[in-house]
Amino acid sequence: MKNSDSENILNWTDEANAIIQDVNNHVNHIEVSKKLKSSATEIFLNLRTLENTEFCVRASGNGFQIVAEEFDKNNYTKPKDDEEEDEDIFETPYALLNKISPSYTKSFANQLRKQLEALERETE
């Protein structure tokens, strides 16, 4: 059975909420931008790392890309057909956070270690 186009469209609000839930314990702040308009193809997240650096991140089918170093700002300009993207695009929000926040990596590793220790205690 063939899927309709509407079934193939990613719900960016649901995707953003899942990302927020996943990384919330490893950043100081993350939210969907209330000032930048989301669409069927992209959504913008305001992100403050554990180092207190602020970013606005564009999430789209291409991946995750920093579009500004402040909340609610979009400096992204779509490249022309013969140009490549200038900025780094990350496949996952976790890859982006690993690049911009050393404390994210430590926090995530500590959480994983605690979960493994708890699992080990359960099996003893």
Residue pairs with C-beta under 8 A, 6 or more apart in sequence:
9 40
10 61
12 38
12 39
12 40
12 41
12 42
12 43
12 59
13 32
13 38
13 43
15 43
15 59
16 32
16 38
16 43
16 45
16 59
17 32
19 30
19 45
19 59
19 93
20 30
20 31
20 32
20 45
22 93
22 94
23 30
23 93
23 94
23 97
23 104
24 30
25 107
25 111
26 50
26 97
26 101
26 103
26 104
26 107
26 108
26 111
27 47
27 48
27 49
27 50
27 97
27 101
27 104
28 48
28 49
28 50
28 52
29 46
29 47
29 48
30 45
30 46
30 47
30 48
31 45
31 46
32 38
32 43
32 44
32 45
32 46
33 43
33 44
33 45
33 46
33 56
33 71
33 72
34 72
35 72
36 44
36 56
36 72
36 73
36 74
38 44
41 60
41 61
42 58
42 59
42 60
43 58
43 59
43 60
44 56
44 57
44 58
44 59
44 67
44 72
44 74
45 56
45 57
45 59
46 54
46 55
46 56
46 57
46 71
46 72
47 54
47 55
47 56
47 57
48 54
48 55
49 55
49 97
49 100
49 101
49 103
49 104
50 101
50 103
50 104
50 107
51 101
51 102
51 103
53 69
53 100
53 101
54 69
54 70
54 71
55 66
55 68
55 69
55 70
55 100
56 66
56 67
56 68
56 69
56 70
56 71
56 72
56 73
56 74
57 64
57 65
57 66
57 67
57 93
57 96
58 64
58 65
58 66
58 67
58 74
58 76
59 93
62 85
62 89
63 89
63 90
63 91
63 92
64 89
64 90
64 91
64 92
64 93
64 95
64 96
65 76
65 85
65 87
65 88
65 89
65 90
66 87
66 88
66 96
66 100
67 73
67 74
67 75
67 76
67 87
68 74
68 75
76 87
79 85
79 86
88 99
90 96
90 99
94 108
97 104
97 105
98 104
98 105
